[in-house]
Amino acid sequence: MLTVFRVLSRLPLQLLISVTLSGLFGFWLFLCGIGQNHLADLNRSTYITFMSGLATIVALFCSVSFGFVLFFMQSNKSERLSTFTELKSRLLALHNWLLSLPKSKDKEICMAMVFELEKLDIADLPKTDYGAEYKAYTEALSVGLADPNRRQFYIISIMYSVYIEQLLSRIGVVSIKQIITKLFLDTLSKGLALVAGMVALLFTALVLFRADTKLYFVSVTLFFSIMAMLLFMEFAYEMYRHANEELDFIEKGMNENDSPTEVPSAELQR
């Protein structure tokens, strides 16, 4: 089901579905006597009222979508800045700890790695390669943990470096979420384009809505209606996917325990 929603979120397919259905419906109205009777009962005021209501609904959707996109962008930006600040704080703590130690080769390797990470600005992150100093530290770490004389140093240093690695990974995740923001902006852009098209159609209807043009106006209205429904489906799918990403820890917990946690009968009797 989610695959269907993902496919229907593509603009070319949305246009194809809307144009095809509206064209078939217009062709049916042109050939069918029942359709001709319904067109005869349609007047300008009824048509404009319907289109105004549809444009209002889509405009309301755009306002809600704009608020969500703005919130999403600001929350990701603030999370990225706070994570980077915490990263700098942990690097400073590691730096101060290294300065308190006597001079040694292991200290110099770790200090070189800290210096390289401290030089990074927020615009430099995320990165897939943190330099030769970072690689040298990881290689020395695997060797030092196996050496009883060096193990104590690397056990303490790894307590700092693991948290630093987690912060770097977190910045990478937030950066990906910032890139995903473009999907929400694309959905918002479609909604604004629909509103603009409906406003243009309303103005055209004021001038050109006649008995011989009813068929074309109805077909175009169906096009906008189908596009609006597909747009709402696309937004619902994106919200569902976003909610699942935020609640991924619940899915992991359920996968580990296949079934919800059962309360012991002794506890139930209390």
N, C-alpha and C positions, 0 to 999 in steps of 0.2 A: 504493500500500500504506500509506504513512504517513497518507494522508487517511482511510483506513478506521480506523486506530488512533486518529486524532484524533476522529473521529465517535464511536467506541465509548468514548471517555473521558468522555462527557457522562452525568451521573447519570440524567436522565430516560430516556434510551435504554437505559442499563444496567438500570434497573428494569423497563422494558417488556420487554426481552429475557428477563430472568430470570423475571418473572411469567408471561409467555406460555409459555415452554418448560416451566416447572414445572407450570403448569396443564394443558398438553397431555399431559405425561407422567403426571400424576395421573389424567386422564381415560382415558388408555390403560390404566393399571393397573386402573381400575375396570371397564372393558369387556372386557379381554382375559383369557382364561383362563390364559395363561402368566404374565401379571403377577400374577394372584391366587395362583398356585402359588409364585412367588418371595416374595410377601408372607407366605405361610404359613410359609416357612422362616426368616423374619426374626424374631429375638428381641430383647429389650430390651438384653441385654449387648452383642450385636453392633452394634446401632444406637448405643449410647452410646460404644462403642470407636471407631467410625468418626467420630462427631461430635467426640469429644475430640481425635482426630488432626487433623481438619480445623481445629478451633479453635486447636490448637497451631501449625499451619503459618501461619495468618493472624496469630496473635499474634507469631510470629517475624518475619514480614514487617513488622509494625508497629514492632517494635524496631529493625530495620534501617532502615526508612523514617524513624523518629524521629532516629536517629543522623545520617542524611544531611541531613535538614532542619536539624538543629542546626548541623552543619558548614557547610552552605550559608549559613545566616543569619550565623554568626560570621565566615566568610571575607569575605562581602560588606561586613559592618560594618567589619571591620579594613581592608579595601581602601579603603573610602570615607574613613575617618579618615586613613589614610596619604596618600591622594591630596590630601585637603584640607590636610594639613600641608605637603606639597610645594608646593601652590599658594601658601600663605602665604609659604613660603621664597622662591619665585620672585618674588612681588610685592615682598618686602623687597629682593631684589637689584636689581630694576628701580627701586625707590624710591631706593635708595642711589646708583645710577648717575645718576639724574636730579638728585639733590642736588649731585652733583659738577660739573654743567654750569652755565654762566652763564645768567642769566635770559633767556628768549625766549618768544615766543608758542607755538611748538611744544612747548616744555618744559611750559608751563602746561596745554596741552591733554592731554598725556600724563599729567602729574601728577594732573589732575582724574580721569582714568580710573582711575588706580591707587588714588586715595583711595576712589572708589566701590567698587571691587572689594575693597579691604581692609576695608571696613565689613561685608561679607557674612559671615554666620555659616554654619556647616555646615547648619543647619536651613533656610537661605534658598536652598539649592541642591538641585536644578538650577533654572535660570530660563531663560525664552525671551527675556527682555528685560533687558539689563544697564544700562539707563538711557541718558539723553541724552549723558552724558559718554563712554560707550563708543562710541556712534554717531558722536559728533563726532570721536573719535580715528580711527575707520575712514575717515571722509570726508577728514580731514586727511592720513591715510596715503596714500590714492590720489593726492592732489594733490602731496604732498611728495616722493613717489618720482619724479615727473616733473620736479621742480625740482632742477637741479644743485646749488644752494646749500643745499638742505635734505635732499638725498638721503642724505647720510652719517648724519644723525641718525635718520632713519626706518629705514635699513637696520639700524642697531644696535638700535633699539627693537623692530623687528619680530622680531629674534632672541629677545627676551624674550617679546613678546606672543604669538608663535606657540606657544611651549611652554605659556604660560598658557592659551591657548585649547584646547590638547590636554588639559590637566588638567581644565578645565571640562567638556569633552566626556566625559572619562573618568568624572567624577562623575555625569554624566547617565546613562551606560551602567550604572554600578553601581546607581544608583537604580532603573532599570528592572528589573535583576536582583532587587533587593529586593522589588519589587512582584510579580514572577513567583513569589516564594517562596510566595505564597498558593495557587498551583496544587499545590505539594507538600503544603502543609498540608491542602488539600481531600482529597487522596488519603489522607493519614494519617488524617483524620477518618472517611473511609469505612471504612478498615480497623478502626478502633476501634469503629465502630458495628456492623460485622459480628461482631467478637469478643463484644461485649455481647449481640447477638442470639443468637449460638450458645450463650453461657452460659445465657441465659434458656430457650432451647430444650432444653438438657440438663437443666435443673432440671424443666421441664415433662414431659420424657420419663420422669423418675424417678417421677412421680406418675400420669401419664395415658397412658403407653404401653400400649395393649391391642390386642387383635386387631381391634377395630372402629375404632381410631384410627391404625393403621399407615399407611394410605394418606395421611392428612394429614401425618404426620410425615415420610414419605419425600418428599412433594411440597415441603414447606418446606425439607428438607435439600437438595434439588436447587436450590432458589432460592438458598440460601447458597453452594452449590458454584459455580454459574454466576457469581454476583456476585464470588466470590473470584477466579475465573479472569479475569474482566473487569478486576478491580482489578490483578492482576499484569500484564496486558497494558498497562493505563494507566501503571503505574509504569515498565515497560520502555520504553514510548514516550517518557516524560518524560526518562528517563536517556539515551536515544539522542539526543534533541533537545538536551539539555544538553551532551553530549559533542561534538556537531557545532558548537555555539556556541563551545566552548572551543578547537576545532581548526579554526576558520574560515580561519586563515592557510594551512592545507594545501590546502583547497579552492581558495583564490585562486591559490596557486601552480600547481595542476594546471590551472586554467582558463587561466592565462596560457601554459602550455606544453602544452596538449592531451595530451601524453604524458609519461611519466617521462623524466627526464634520461638521455640515452644517454652511455655512457662511450666516449671515442674508442678506436679499435682500438689506437693506439700505447700508450695507457695500459694496456690489457689485456695487451699483450705484455710489459710490464715485470715 
